[in-house]
């Protein structure tokens, strides 16, 4: 029988795949898992094509319509149709021949282009999930005589490899598509079936809920249907699609049976409920009126009580003493025992009127208590707020005073605040006039380092300046009562620097500078003529060890630390002294402010009102019903297909350099002979003979190993 084919569109990854679907005849599914590079499919037509994912074609729905919940059985039209896939691949585009007469360059180019196609298809296969392995590259040497035959052999093999890669890709895509289609159909069928069953179950649950709310006891059982599904383990391609379609049909039939069963239970239960509700109509009306009135009454009372409780909590939090009493109200209701029909309705209306009046009275009482308590609380909160504001201001002011005083007192008692001064006193023979000189000293208050400066006067100019640098070491210790003990321990001499400004014009240029400690011991001296700038390092220490206890605002005696002589035309003698002043100041005791008077919290009593609700009327006997919920076991899942395997290998085409014949029997140049022949250390004069011999051998198709370093090929 002749088969006709139609095509359906499926989604495979990002590609739309056109799969052949057999309309008549038998669909055959290949089960091979290994594709050999030696296998070539020679199909008459291309069965699988791919198009770009950006096409606007719509995907064909493969899953049959869901179970019709209005029928009890699945009809033939509703059964799932078996989808089909094809693993037939495109024919390889790699040519098997390169032509009868091709050059070596053309042969190599044909092989390279063929291998590029194989590599591209192998990359496509790998991206499609095929396990592609690459074998070792084969070296093939061609020459002008065998270029066509060798190239045809290589191209033929590459064609087979490429076809094998395409076959593996098609098989992989077909298996993946079958897996995807089967999984999608299973998911869609399960989703629709579960939705149908959930709808029937939801309707049944609603009816059960309605029936139970009507007072009928309902027993609910759960039953599971387990169809005999086919095992999908290891199935691929069309076998997987067929088995999945079979399982889906079983599943749909089970769903349809479950839906029919639940619908029958729903209808039966609804009928029973209606009958029971009719029997209790009179009682239900009376009780409904009663429940509505009680619900509203309780809500009104609860709201009033809630508002009162919130106010009580707020008042207690504000500091009020609030007590709560409970008032229970019981109106004189009519007895409803044995009453039915209009008598029951009239008696219930009488009782509800009493109940509503009692509720209104109770709500009014609680609202009044809430308002009174809120007013009392607001008045007290204002008193408390005023008190707390005054108290906070007083506390802050007193705390600030106390903290400031304590800080000042601590600073005073333990302070070592002081100021240090240093002076240079001179006894000079030229304090005025032509040879007037000066000497002064400064000290760093923090480190004790000092600078002593003096000038050099030749009677015409101040020819230079001398600078003595050092440090006075002292220690100041607080005695804990504001007084300080000051110890001047030593003096360090760092350096002496003289800076020349003008040429010395005096006849006497015997300048000498001396530094002595308090005991007259010379610590430093230098002799010079005043005409050059120089610097001397001293690095000497002289002990002083004088201690004084000084009270706040008291200054220590002026203490001499070093003696300086500047001798020249007129001698300048001086002493450098220092003194320290205690700058601690005792703080004054603060005067604190008085606290304001705290207000007294008031007392209050409020009432919770409770109203006893009227009794309900009697109801008819309650029937018992049973229903059954249906569940259907899940279908087995398809196994993800194993990757197809294929191996490819490639060729390295090596061209044989062309040997050119000379037109005359002239001997080739030595460099040309060496460019194509190996060096043999023989007489190079026979190069022409050797070249002719090689040309003859090449014409017979013999292959020689020619160095690639020869001439560039034409």
C-alpha positions in Angstrom: 0.0 0.0 0.0 1.4 3.4 -1.0 2.0 5.6 2.1 1.2 9.3 2.0 2.8 11.8 4.5 1.7 14.9 6.3 3.9 17.1 8.5 3.4 18.5 12.0 5.4 21.2 13.6 7.1 20.5 17.0 9.3 22.7 19.2 12.8 21.3 19.8 14.9 23.7 21.9 15.0 27.0 19.9 14.2 25.2 16.6 11.0 24.3 14.9 11.2 20.7 13.6 9.1 19.4 10.8 8.4 15.7 11.5 6.9 13.3 8.9 3.7 11.7 10.1 2.5 8.5 8.4 -1.1 8.8 7.4 -1.4 5.3 6.0 0.9 2.4 6.6 3.2 1.4 9.5 5.5 3.9 11.3 8.9 2.3 12.1 11.0 3.6 15.0 14.8 3.1 15.0 16.2 2.0 18.3 19.9 2.3 17.6 21.9 4.0 20.3 25.3 4.0 18.5 25.8 5.7 15.1 28.9 4.6 13.2 30.9 6.9 11.0 30.8 4.2 8.3 27.0 4.2 8.1 25.4 6.3 5.3 21.6 6.7 4.9 20.6 6.9 1.3 17.1 8.2 1.6 15.1 9.5 -1.4 13.7 12.5 0.3 14.6 14.8 3.2 12.4 14.0 6.2 13.7 16.4 8.8 14.2 20.1 8.2 14.9 23.0 10.6 14.0 26.6 10.4 14.9 29.6 12.5 13.1 30.0 15.8 12.0 33.5 14.8 9.4 32.2 12.3 5.8 33.0 13.0 4.5 29.5 12.5 2.2 28.2 15.2 3.0 25.0 17.1 0.6 22.2 16.4 -1.2 20.9 19.5 -0.4 17.1 19.9 -2.5 16.3 23.0 -6.0 15.2 22.4 -8.8 17.2 24.0 -9.4 16.6 27.7 -12.0 14.3 29.2 -15.5 15.6 28.7 -16.9 15.9 32.2 -20.5 15.7 30.9 -20.1 12.0 29.9 -19.3 9.0 32.0 -16.9 7.3 29.5 -14.1 8.4 27.2 -15.3 8.2 23.6 -13.0 7.3 20.7 -12.8 10.9 19.6 -11.6 11.9 23.0 -8.8 9.3 23.2 -5.3 10.6 22.9 -3.9 10.3 19.4 -0.4 8.9 19.0 2.1 11.6 17.9 4.9 10.6 15.5 8.5 11.6 15.1 11.1 10.8 12.4 14.8 10.3 12.8 15.5 10.5 9.1 18.4 12.9 8.5 19.3 15.2 5.7 21.7 13.9 3.2 25.3 15.0 3.6 26.3 18.0 1.5 30.0 16.9 1.5 30.9 15.9 -2.1 32.3 12.4 -2.7 34.5 13.5 -5.6 36.7 16.5 -6.5 36.7 16.0 -10.2 38.9 14.0 -12.6 41.6 16.6 -13.0 42.3 18.8 -10.0 45.5 20.5 -8.9 47.0 19.8 -5.5 45.8 23.2 -4.3 42.2 22.5 -5.5 42.4 19.1 -3.9 43.5 20.5 -0.6 40.9 23.3 -0.8 38.1 20.7 -1.5 39.2 18.6 1.5 39.4 21.6 3.8 36.0 22.8 2.9 34.6 19.3 3.4 36.2 19.0 6.8 34.8 22.5 7.7 31.4 21.1 6.9 32.0 18.0 9.0 33.3 20.1 11.9 30.3 22.4 11.7 27.8 19.5 11.6 29.8 17.9 14.5 29.5 21.1 16.5 25.7 21.2 15.7 25.4 17.5 16.8 27.3 18.2 20.0 25.0 21.2 20.8 22.1 18.9 20.1 23.4 16.5 22.8 25.3 14.0 20.7 28.4 12.5 22.3 31.0 13.4 19.6 34.5 12.1 19.9 37.4 13.1 17.6 40.0 10.5 16.5 43.6 11.1 15.4 44.3 13.2 12.3 45.5 11.2 9.3 48.3 12.6 7.2 47.7 12.2 3.4 50.4 13.2 0.9 49.3 14.0 -2.6 51.1 14.9 -5.8 49.9 16.0 -9.2 49.3 12.4 -10.4 47.3 11.1 -7.4 45.5 14.3 -6.3 42.1 13.3 -7.8 42.1 9.7 -6.6 43.4 10.5 -3.0 41.1 13.4 -2.7 38.1 11.3 -3.8 38.9 8.7 -1.2 39.2 11.3 1.5 36.0 13.1 0.4 34.1 9.8 0.3 35.1 9.0 3.9 34.3 12.6 5.0 30.9 12.2 3.3 30.3 9.0 5.3 31.4 10.7 8.5 29.2 13.7 7.9 26.2 11.5 7.1 26.9 9.6 10.3 27.0 12.9 12.3 23.7 14.0 10.7 22.1 10.6 11.4 23.2 10.8 15.0 21.9 14.4 15.2 18.5 13.5 13.7 18.2 10.5 16.0 19.2 12.6 19.0 16.7 15.3 18.1 14.0 12.7 17.3 14.5 11.1 20.8 14.6 14.4 22.5 11.5 15.5 20.6 9.7 12.2 21.5 10.7 12.7 25.1 9.6 16.3 25.1 6.3 15.5 23.3 5.6 12.5 25.6 6.4 14.6 28.7 4.3 17.5 27.5 1.3 15.2 26.6 1.7 13.5 30.0 1.8 16.9 31.8 -1.1 18.3 29.8 -3.2 15.2 30.3 -2.4 15.1 34.0 -3.1 18.8 34.4 -6.5 18.6 32.6 -7.4 15.3 34.2 -6.6 16.6 37.7 -8.5 19.8 36.9 -11.6 17.8 35.9 -11.3 15.6 38.9 -10.6 18.6 41.2 -13.7 20.3 39.7 -15.9 17.3 40.5 -14.2 17.0 44.0 -14.7 20.7 44.6 -18.4 20.5 43.7 -18.7 17.5 46.0 -16.8 19.3 48.8 -19.1 22.3 48.4 -22.1 20.1 48.7 -20.6 18.3 51.7 -20.0 21.7 53.3 -23.5 22.8 52.5 -24.9 19.6 53.9 -22.9 19.7 57.1 -23.8 23.4 57.6 -27.4 22.2 57.3 -26.7 19.9 60.3 -26.3 16.5 58.4 -23.4 14.3 59.3 -21.4 13.3 56.2 -18.9 10.5 56.2 -16.2 11.0 53.5 -14.1 8.1 52.1 -11.2 8.3 49.7 -10.7 5.7 47.0 -7.8 5.5 44.5 -7.9 4.0 41.0 -4.6 2.5 39.8 -4.7 1.8 36.1 -2.2 -0.8 34.7 0.1 1.6 33.0 2.8 0.4 30.7 6.4 0.6 31.9 8.3 3.4 30.1 11.8 2.5 31.3 14.3 2.7 28.4 11.7 3.6 25.8 12.6 6.1 23.2 11.2 7.6 20.0 7.9 6.2 18.6 7.8 3.4 21.2 7.8 6.0 23.9 5.1 8.0 22.2 2.9 4.9 21.7 3.3 3.7 25.3 2.6 7.2 26.6 -0.5 7.5 24.5 -1.7 4.2 25.9 -1.1 5.3 29.5 -2.8 8.6 28.9 -5.9 6.9 27.6 -6.0 4.7 30.7 -5.5 7.7 32.9 -8.3 9.6 31.1 -10.7 6.7 31.5 -10.0 6.5 35.2 -10.5 10.2 35.5 -13.8 10.0 33.7 -15.0 7.1 36.0 -14.0 9.1 39.1 -15.7 12.3 37.9 -18.9 10.3 37.2 -18.8 8.7 40.6 -18.3 12.0 42.4 -21.0 13.7 40.4 -23.5 11.0 41.4 -22.6 11.4 45.1 -23.0 15.2 44.8 -26.5 14.9 43.3 -27.6 12.3 45.9 -26.3 14.4 48.7 -28.0 17.5 47.4 -31.3 15.7 47.3 -30.9 14.5 50.8 -30.0 17.9 52.0 -33.0 19.5 50.4 -35.3 17.0 52.0 -33.8 17.6 55.4 -33.8 21.4 55.0 -37.5 21.2 54.2 -38.2 19.3 57.4 -36.4 21.9 59.5 -37.7 24.9 57.7 -39.8 26.2 60.6 -37.2 25.6 63.2 -34.5 27.0 60.9 -36.4 30.3 60.4 -36.9 30.8 64.1 -33.3 29.9 64.9 -32.0 32.1 62.0 -33.8 35.1 63.4 -32.5 34.2 66.9 -28.9 33.7 65.6 -29.0 37.0 63.7 -30.3 38.9 66.7 -27.8 37.3 69.0 -24.9 37.8 66.6 -25.7 41.5 66.3 -26.3 41.9 70.0 -23.1 40.1 70.9 -21.2 42.2 68.3 -22.7 45.5 69.7 -21.8 44.4 73.3 -18.4 43.2 72.2 -17.6 46.4 70.5 -18.7 48.5 73.4 -16.7 46.2 75.8 -13.7 46.4 73.5 -13.8 50.2 73.5 -14.2 50.2 77.3 -11.3 47.7 77.8 -9.0 49.8 75.6 -9.8 52.9 77.6 -9.3 50.9 80.9 -5.9 49.8 79.6 -5.0 53.3 78.5 -6.1 54.7 81.9 -4.1 52.2 83.8 -1.1 52.8 81.7 -1.6 56.5 82.5 -1.5 55.7 86.2 -5.2 55.6 87.2 -6.5 53.1 89.7 -9.4 51.5 87.7 -11.5 48.5 88.8 -13.9 46.5 86.5 -17.2 45.0 87.7 -19.4 42.5 85.7 -23.2 43.1 85.4 -25.2 40.1 84.1 -28.7 40.7 82.7 -31.2 37.8 82.3 -34.6 38.9 80.7 -37.7 36.8 81.4 -37.9 34.8 78.2 -40.8 32.5 77.1 -40.2 28.7 77.3 -39.9 27.3 73.7 -40.2 23.7 74.6 -42.7 21.9 72.3 -43.4 25.0 70.2 -43.6 24.7 66.4 -44.7 26.7 63.4 -46.2 30.2 64.1 -46.2 29.6 67.8 -42.5 29.1 67.8 -41.9 32.1 65.5 -44.1 34.4 67.8 -42.5 33.3 71.0 -39.0 33.7 69.4 -39.9 37.3 68.3 -41.1 38.1 71.8 -37.8 36.8 73.3 -35.7 38.6 70.8 -37.4 41.9 71.6 -36.5 41.5 75.3 -32.9 40.5 74.3 -32.4 43.5 72.0 -33.7 46.0 74.6 -31.3 44.5 77.2 -28.4 44.8 74.7 -29.1 48.5 73.9 -29.2 49.3 77.6 -25.9 47.4 78.3 -24.2 49.1 75.3 -25.3 52.5 76.6 -24.0 51.8 80.1 -20.5 50.7 78.8 -20.3 53.7 76.4 -21.1 56.1 79.3 -18.4 54.5 81.5 -15.9 54.7 78.5 -16.5 58.5 78.0 -16.4 59.3 81.7 -13.1 57.3 82.1 -11.6 59.0 79.0 -12.4 62.4 80.4 -10.9 61.6 83.8 -7.8 60.1 82.2 -7.2 63.1 79.9 -7.4 65.5 82.9 -4.9 63.4 84.9 -2.6 63.0 81.9 -2.5 66.8 81.5 -1.5 67.1 85.1 1.1 64.4 84.7 2.5 66.0 81.5 2.8 69.4 83.2 4.6 67.8 86.1 6.9 65.7 84.0 7.8 68.7 81.8 8.7 70.7 84.9 10.5 67.7 86.5 12.5 67.1 83.3 13.5 70.7 83.1 14.6 70.7 86.8 16.4 67.3 86.5 18.3 68.4 83.4 19.3 71.7 84.9 20.5 70.1 88.1 22.2 67.3 86.2 24.0 69.7 84.0 25.1 71.8 87.1 26.3 68.7 88.9 28.2 67.2 85.9 29.8 70.5 85.2 30.8 71.0 88.9 32.2 67.4 89.2 34.1 67.8 86.0 35.5 71.1 87.0 36.4 69.8 90.5 38.1 66.7 89.1 40.1 68.9 86.7 41.0 71.2 89.6 42.1 68.5 92.1 44.1 66.5 89.5 45.1 69.2 87.1 48.6 70.0 86.0 47.6 73.2 84.2 50.5 75.5 83.9 52.3 78.1 81.8 56.1 78.2 81.3 58.3 81.2 80.5 62.0 81.5 79.8 64.1 84.6 79.9 67.6 85.6 79.0 69.2 88.2 81.3 72.4 89.9 80.1 75.1 92.0 81.7 76.7 93.6 78.7 79.4 96.3 78.2 77.6 97.5 75.1 73.9 97.7 75.9 73.8 100.9 73.8 75.8 102.8 71.3 77.8 101.7 68.3 78.4 98.1 69.6 75.0 97.5 71.1 74.2 93.7 71.3 71.2 91.7 72.4 70.4 88.2 73.7 66.9 86.6 74.2 65.3 83.2 74.8 62.0 81.4 74.0 60.7 78.0 75.2 58.1 75.5 73.9 55.3 75.2 76.5 54.7 71.5 75.7 58.1 70.0 75.1 60.4 72.3 77.0 62.7 72.9 74.0 64.2 76.4 73.9 66.0 78.7 71.5 68.6 81.3 72.7 69.5 83.9 70.1 72.2 86.6 70.2 73.8 88.9 67.6 77.4 89.9 66.5 78.1 93.6 66.0 81.4 94.8 64.5 80.6 98.5 65.1 79.3 98.9 61.5 76.8 96.1 61.0 75.2 93.2 62.7 77.5 90.8 60.9 75.7 87.6 62.1 73.5 85.8 64.5 74.1 82.9 66.9 71.5 80.4 67.9 71.8 77.9 70.8 69.2 75.2 70.9 68.4 72.8 73.7 65.7 71.5 76.0 64.8 72.2 79.7 63.4 68.9 81.2 60.8 69.4 83.9 58.1 67.3 85.5 54.7 68.5 86.9 52.8 66.2 89.2 49.3 67.0 90.7 49.1 66.6 94.5 45.4 65.8 94.3 44.3 69.1 96.0 44.9 71.6 93.2 48.6 72.2 94.1 51.4 71.0 91.8 54.9 69.8 92.4 57.3 71.1 89.7 60.7 69.5 89.3 63.3 71.1 86.9 65.5 68.1 86.4 68.1 69.0 83.7 69.0 70.9 80.6 70.0 69.4 77.3 72.1 71.3 74.7 71.4 70.2 71.1 73.4 72.5 68.9 74.9 75.9 68.2 74.5 77.6 64.8 76.2 80.8 63.6 74.9 82.5 60.5 77.1 85.1 58.8 75.4 88.2 57.2 78.2 90.7 56.6 82.0 90.6 56.4 83.6 91.4 59.8 85.2 94.8 59.5 86.6 95.0 63.1 90.3 94.8 63.7 89.8 92.4 66.5 88.2 89.2 65.1 88.8 86.9 68.1 85.2 85.9 68.7 84.5 83.2 71.3 81.2 81.8 72.6 80.9 79.8 75.9 78.1 77.9 77.7 78.4 76.9 81.5 76.1 75.0 83.9 75.0 76.5 87.2 78.2 75.2 88.9 80.5 76.9 86.3 81.4 73.8 84.3 81.9 74.6 80.7 79.5 72.6 78.5 80.4 74.1 75.2 82.7 76.7 73.5 83.5 77.7 70.0 86.1 80.2 68.5 85.6 81.9 65.2 86.1 85.2 63.2 82.4 85.8 62.4 83.0 85.6 58.6 81.6 82.1 57.9 78.4 80.3 58.6 78.7 77.1 60.6 76.8 74.6 62.9 78.1 72.6 65.9 76.5 69.6 67.5 76.7 69.7 71.3 74.6 66.8 72.7 75.4 67.5 76.4 73.1 67.3 79.5 73.5 69.3 82.7 71.7 68.3 85.9 69.6 71.0 87.8 67.3 69.0 90.1 65.3 71.8 91.7 61.7 71.1 92.9 58.9 73.5 93.9 55.4 73.1 95.3 53.1 75.8 93.9 49.5 76.5 94.8 46.8 77.5 92.2 47.7 80.9 90.6 51.2 80.8 92.1 54.4 81.0 90.1 57.6 79.2 90.9 60.8 81.2 91.5 62.9 82.2 88.5 65.3 79.4 88.2 68.6 79.7 86.4 69.3 76.8 84.0 72.5 77.9 82.1 75.1 80.6 81.8 76.2 82.1 78.4 79.3 84.3 77.6 79.6 85.9 74.2 83.2 87.4 74.2 84.5 89.8 71.6 85.2 93.5 71.3 82.6 94.0 74.0 81.7 90.9 76.1 78.1 89.9 76.6 77.4 87.8 79.7 74.0 86.3 80.4 71.9 83.8 82.3 69.0 81.8 80.9 66.3 81.2 83.5 62.8 79.6 83.6 59.7 79.7 85.8 56.3 77.8 85.9 52.9 79.1 87.0 50.1 76.9 88.4 46.9 77.9 86.4 44.5 75.5 88.2 41.2 77.3 89.3 38.9 75.9 92.0 35.2 75.7 90.9 32.2 77.1 92.8 29.6 74.8 94.4 26.3 75.0 92.3 22.9 75.9 93.7 20.3 73.3 92.7 16.6 73.9 91.9 13.7 72.3 93.8 11.5 69.4 92.3 7.8 70.2 91.4 4.9 68.5 93.3 3.7 65.2 91.7 -0.1 64.9 91.1 -2.2 62.2 92.8 -3.7 59.5 90.6 -7.6 59.3 90.7 -9.7 56.0 91.2 -12.5 54.8 89.0 -15.0 51.9 88.6 -16.5 50.7 85.3 -19.0 47.9 84.3 -19.0 45.1 81.8 -22.6 44.2 80.8 -23.5 40.7 79.8 -26.9 39.7 78.4 -28.1 36.1 78.5 -29.2 35.1 74.9 -32.6 33.3 74.3 -32.6 29.5 73.7 -33.0 28.0 70.2 -36.0 26.0 69.0 -35.8 22.2 68.6 -34.6 20.7 65.3 -35.6 17.5 63.5 -33.5 14.3 63.7 -30.2 14.5 61.8 -29.6 11.9 59.0 -26.2 10.4 58.2 -24.8 10.3 54.7 -21.7 8.8 53.0 -19.8 10.0 49.9 -16.6 8.9 48.2 -13.7 11.0 46.8 -11.9 9.6 43.9 -8.1 9.8 43.2 -6.2 8.4 40.2 -2.6 7.1 40.5 0.0 9.2 38.5 1.3 7.9 35.2 5.0 6.8 35.1 7.5 9.4 33.8 9.5 8.9 30.6 13.2 8.4 30.9 15.4 11.1 29.5 17.0 9.7 26.3 20.7 8.7 26.3 23.0 10.8 24.1 23.8 9.3 20.7 27.5 8.6 20.1 29.5 9.2 17.0 33.2 9.5 16.2 34.9 11.7 13.5 38.5 12.0 12.4 40.1 14.5 10.1 42.9 14.6 7.5 46.1 16.7 7.1 46.6 17.1 3.3 50.3 17.4 2.5 51.1 18.7 -1.0 54.1 17.5 -3.0 56.2 20.4 -4.3 56.1 20.5 -8.2 59.4 19.8 -9.9 59.9 22.1 -12.9 61.7 20.8 -16.0 64.2 23.2 -17.6 64.0 24.0 -21.3 67.7 23.6 -21.9 70.2 21.1 -20.5 71.7 23.9 -18.4 72.8 22.9 -14.9 70.3 24.4 -12.4 71.6 26.9 -9.9 73.0 25.4 -6.7 70.3 27.2 -4.6 67.5 25.7 -6.7 68.9 22.2 -6.3 69.3 22.7 -2.6 65.7 24.0 -2.4 64.1 20.7 -3.4 66.7 18.0 -2.7 68.3 16.9 0.6 71.9 17.8 1.1 74.1 14.8 0.4 77.6 16.4 0.5 78.1 15.0 -3.0 79.5 17.1 -5.9 76.8 19.7 -6.5 77.8 20.0 -10.2 75.6 17.0 -11.1 72.5 18.8 -9.9 71.0 18.9 -13.4 71.3 15.2 -13.9 69.7 14.5 -10.5 66.9 17.0 -11.3 66.1 15.2 -14.6 66.1 11.9 -12.8 63.7 13.1 -10.2 61.4 14.5 -12.9 61.3 11.1 -14.6 60.5 9.3 -11.4 57.8 11.8 -10.6 56.2 11.1 -14.0 55.9 7.4 -13.0 53.9 8.4 -9.9 56.8 7.7 -7.4 56.7 9.7 -4.2 59.8 11.3 -2.8 60.3 13.1 0.6 60.9 16.6 -0.6 61.7 19.3 1.9 58.9 21.9 2.4 61.6 24.6 2.5 61.8 24.5 -1.4 60.3 26.9 -3.9 56.8 28.4 -3.4 54.3 26.2 -5.2 52.5 27.6 -8.3 
